Amino acid sequence: MKLIMAVVQDKDSNRLSSALVESNFKATKLASTGGFLKSGNTTFIIGTDDHRVNKLLSVIRENCESRDQMIAPISPMGGNADAYVPHPVEVEVGGATVFVLSIDQFEQF
């Protein structure tokens, strides 16, 4: 038994949720916030048998795409913001960060 935690961008959340249902995976969704971009994420918690992990990872990979996005940098903390001119920078967002954890015991009541 494995516990998979997948952190995905909110834009990919609904598509992934539908794909998980279609592939017969049960998931718990939690709202979360990324530390770097301070943007919305969704964390999926999914328990599955060992032999279905590769299928689950394929579903996540197929439904969570990384893309480039222009963002304005955050002004410096504690510094003089008068001379600070923010220049947008391109960063890669999206995709999925996935953790696969071994589970010793699982109970469902």
Helices and strands as residue ranges (DSSP letters): E 2-9, H 10-22, E 27-33, E 40-48, G 50-52, H 53-63, E 66-71, G 81-83, E 89-94, E 96-102
